[in-house]
Amino acid sequence: AARSRPAPPSPATAGPVFYAPSGGMAQLVEAAGRSIREMGGTVRTGAPCTMLKADGARWRVDGEAFDAVVLACPATQAARLVPDPTAAVLLGSIEYSDVIMVTLAISAAEWPDRLRGMSGYLVPKPVQRLVTAVSFGSQKWPQWHRSDEVVLRISLGRDGLPVMHLTDEQILDAAIAETSRHLGLPLAPTATRITPWQRAFPQYRPHHHRMVADIEARLPATLALAGASYHGIGIPACIRSGQRATEVLGQVAGPAVQ
C-alpha cells in the first residue's frame, strides 16, 4: 500500500517528518484534563479503579454510580474489571513487549558532520542484539536542540527480545557499545538516563481484530474499551479509539456522556 501511494513532496517543501507538542507529550494529557474541567467534568489522579460492578442500568466504580464507563487502560487491567468471564480471558491473552529507553547526552564537538541533520535509524532484525532503534533526539525535535550537546534516545527490547531482567549497568553498557558500533563512533556520554517501559507495546497476533470484535460484542452497551490494546497503537489511533468509545456510549446513554 505504501508503494502505491503518490510520491511525497520534494524535501524543500515537505516540512517536518515528525511532530510533537513543544513541551512534551504530557501536554496532550494536560490539555485533555483542562477541557474536561471546562465542560464541568472531574479529573482524579492517583485513584486506581479496583472494582467495576453492574448496578441495574448503571455501573458502580469503586462504589460510585455512573451511567457509562470507558476502560481506557491496558488489556491486562481491563481483564480484571470486565463482567464477562470469556471477555476477561480474551483480554488477558493479549500479549505485550517491554521496552527500555536509554537517553544519552553527547558532546556536540564529538558529533561528526556526516550525522548532522539526521533523525536516527532502525536496526535491522538480522543484526539486532538489544538495541532496536536510535533517535537523534536533539536533531529530530527542535525543542530538544542544544548548542553544546547531541541527545540520543536509544530503544532496547521488542517482541521476543526481553530486556527487563537486565541490570542498569548491563542496559547502559549495551546501549553505548551497540550504538557506538552502529555509528562507527566511540560514544562518551556526559549524562545518561534509563527509563523502563513495562508492557510498552501490545502485540497484535493474527486475527487480533476478530478477537477484539468478539470481546466488544460480549460487553454491555454502556461499557466500552479504548486505548492501544485494541484498534491501533500510535497516538492518533488511540485518540480515534477514545472518540469511537464516546460515540458508541453517546448513542446508548445520551449526549451527557460525550
SVG drawing of the C-alpha trace seen along z (x, -y; Angstrom):
<svg xmlns="http://www.w3.org/2000/svg" viewBox="-32 -26 68 43">
<polyline fill="none" stroke="black" stroke-width="0.4" points="0.0,0.0 2.9,-2.4 4.5,-1.7 1.2,-2.6 1.0,-6.0 1.9,-9.2 5.5,-10.3 6.0,-12.8 6.8,-16.5 10.3,-17.4 12.5,-18.0 12.4,-21.7 8.6,-21.8 8.0,-18.8 8.4,-20.3 9.0,-18.3 8.6,-14.5 7.9,-14.2 5.6,-16.3 5.1,-16.6 3.9,-19.3 6.8,-21.6 6.5,-21.0 6.4,-17.2 3.7,-14.6 2.3,-15.2 0.8,-18.4 -1.8,-16.3 -2.9,-14.8 -2.9,-18.3 -5.0,-19.8 -7.5,-16.9 -7.8,-17.5 -8.4,-21.2 -11.1,-20.5 -12.9,-18.0 -12.9,-20.5 -14.1,-23.3 -17.1,-21.1 -17.9,-20.5 -16.2,-17.2 -13.9,-16.0 -10.4,-14.5 -8.9,-12.4 -5.4,-11.2 -3.8,-8.6 -7.1,-6.8 -6.8,-3.4 -10.1,-1.5 -10.3,1.7 -13.9,2.8 -16.4,2.4 -19.9,3.8 -23.2,3.5 -26.0,1.9 -29.2,2.2 -28.8,0.0 -25.8,-1.8 -22.3,-1.0 -20.6,-1.1 -17.0,-2.1 -15.5,-1.5 -19.0,-2.1 -19.8,-5.3 -22.6,-5.3 -22.1,-6.2 -24.2,-5.9 -21.5,-4.5 -17.8,-3.5 -14.8,-3.6 -11.9,-1.3 -9.1,-3.3 -6.4,-1.1 -4.2,1.8 -6.0,5.1 -4.3,6.7 -6.0,4.2 -9.3,4.3 -9.4,8.1 -9.7,7.7 -12.7,5.4 -15.0,6.6 -18.0,8.6 -18.0,11.2 -15.6,14.2 -14.9,15.0 -14.1,11.4 -11.8,11.3 -9.9,14.4 -9.6,13.0 -8.4,9.6 -5.8,11.4 -4.5,13.2 -3.3,10.1 0.5,10.1 2.8,7.1 6.5,6.4 8.7,4.5 11.0,1.6 13.7,-0.2 14.7,-3.7 18.2,-5.0 18.9,-8.7 22.5,-9.8 23.9,-13.3 27.0,-13.5 29.3,-16.5 28.4,-18.3 32.2,-18.7 32.4,-14.9 29.4,-14.5 30.5,-14.0 29.2,-16.2 28.0,-13.2 25.3,-12.6 24.1,-16.1 20.6,-16.8 19.5,-13.1 16.7,-11.9 18.0,-8.4 17.8,-4.9 16.2,-1.4 18.4,1.6 17.6,4.4 16.4,7.6 19.1,9.8 21.8,7.7 19.9,6.7 21.3,7.6 19.5,5.5 19.3,2.1 16.4,1.9 16.3,-1.8 18.1,-5.1 16.7,-8.6 18.9,-11.6 16.5,-13.4 18.0,-16.9 18.0,-16.8 14.6,-15.1 12.8,-17.5 13.6,-21.3 12.7,-21.9 15.4,-19.4 18.2,-21.3 21.2,-22.2 24.3,-24.0 26.7,-22.1 25.2,-18.6 23.5,-16.0 20.8,-14.0 20.3,-10.4 17.3,-8.2 18.1,-4.5 15.4,-1.8 16.2,1.7 13.9,4.7 11.0,5.8 8.6,8.8 10.8,11.9 13.7,9.8 13.2,9.4 15.2,6.8 13.5,6.2 15.7,8.7 18.9,6.7 20.6,4.5 21.0,0.8 24.7,1.4 24.1,4.0 21.5,1.8 23.7,-1.2 26.7,0.8 24.7,2.4 23.2,-0.9 26.6,-2.6 28.5,0.3 26.0,1.2 25.2,-2.4 29.0,-3.1 29.4,-0.1 26.4,-1.2 27.7,-4.7 31.4,-3.9 31.9,-6.4 33.1,-5.7 30.4,-7.4 31.4,-9.0 28.1,-10.3 28.2,-13.3 24.8,-12.3 22.6,-9.2 19.0,-8.2 17.3,-4.8 13.5,-4.6 12.0,-1.1 8.6,-0.8 6.9,2.4 4.3,3.7 5.1,0.9 3.6,2.3 0.6,4.6 1.3,7.3 -1.4,7.8 -1.3,11.5 -3.1,13.0 -6.9,12.3 -6.5,9.7 -9.3,7.6 -11.7,10.6 -10.8,11.2 -11.4,7.6 -14.7,7.6 -15.7,10.7 -14.7,9.1 -16.6,5.9 -19.7,7.9 -19.7,9.6 -19.7,6.3 -22.8,4.4 -23.8,1.4 -22.7,-1.1 -19.2,0.4 -16.6,-0.4 -12.9,0.2 -10.3,-2.3 -6.6,-2.5 -3.6,-0.9 -4.5,2.7 -7.4,2.8 -7.6,0.7 -4.1,-0.8 -1.0,-1.7 0.0,-5.2 -1.3,-8.4 -3.7,-9.2 -5.1,-5.7 -5.6,-6.0 -7.4,-9.3 -9.7,-7.7 -10.3,-4.8 -11.4,-7.2 -13.7,-9.1 -15.2,-5.8 -15.9,-4.8 -17.7,-8.0 -19.7,-7.9 -20.9,-4.4 -21.8,-5.3 -23.4,-8.5 -25.9,-6.6 -26.8,-4.4 -26.6,-6.7 -27.4,-10.0 -25.4,-13.2 -24.3,-13.8 -21.8,-11.0 -20.0,-13.0"/>
</svg>
